[in-house]
Amino acid sequence: MGPVTSYSTAAVDSVLVFIVAVSMVFLLGLTIAMVVFVVRYGRRRHPRPEEVRQSIALEVTWTLIPTVLVLAMFFYGYAGFTLIRSPPADAMVINVLGRMWDWSFEYENGKQSDLLRVPVGEPVRLALHSADVLHSFFVPSFRIKEDVVPGQENFLWFKPEGLGTADVFCAEYCGTEHAFMMSTIEVMEEAAFEEWYATLDRLEDHPAYQVMDDVGCFFCHTVDGTIEGGPTFKGLFGKARRVVRDGEEVEVMVDRDYLRRSILDPAAEVAVDWDADMPEDAAEDLTAEQLEEVLDFLEIVR
Ligand code: CUA
């Protein structure tokens, strides 16, 4: 599957082709005129200069042509801009959260994903939010890009044409891992999308959620990225983090083993910048099976 495009791809490209074509014509024309003038009116061929009087016709021509061209470029560009800034009212709304340094998506039914899955041919409106600093949501093959600003909602919309994938980048320097802040838009058949969309994997429906709620995990650890008493569970799994083990700072990978150790013996490895104040007996009431479910849960809190 190759990169897919959006309605906006052609709109942007045609303006670009138009401007490049006009520029090429002028570049060629002016270069030829320059060479002709140099040869024809050089001192050797034309030793005695003459005075040239003004020509109204010439003045009007060279004022009119650029004016018409600039206006054409403006209206052509403005038409494309209006299209890009006018999402249809019936577009599917998807919330986009940019954070240092990844993208996550939340659908109208609460479904969350770190891949942007959309049905083919359907207009999609992205509501852009930032959890921390300035980012920029950029989909090169759709020719759309918009700043993602903390404390403010921006939007973008697109209507994918054809099945396949499109790359998403962050186009605003946002820290050391800015270059890795990428995601993918996957354009699916309507039926396949509906099936994926309908399998509700809201975190609250996970078997471990109630258990963890009873134990009290969520007093300190959130699943939405906000910070309470302890580190958030969101996006924790699979990341490297620095911990203090036996008084020494080491880097560990947050995997099932690390999380199991952290739950069973919270003080053994404490992430730097955090106090070791998680209750030692936090996991006391968990059966071995429940503990594994909790680990399953932590793995999917993206
Ligand atoms: Cu986010 Cu660069």
Boltz pocket constraint, residues with backbone or C-beta under 6 A from the ligand:
constraints:
  - pocket:
      binder: B
      contacts: [[A, 98], [A, 99], [A, 100], [A, 101], [A, 134], [A, 135], [A, 136], [A, 170], [A, 171], [A, 172], [A, 173], [A, 174], [A, 175], [A, 178], [A, 179], [A, 181]]
      max_distance: 6.0
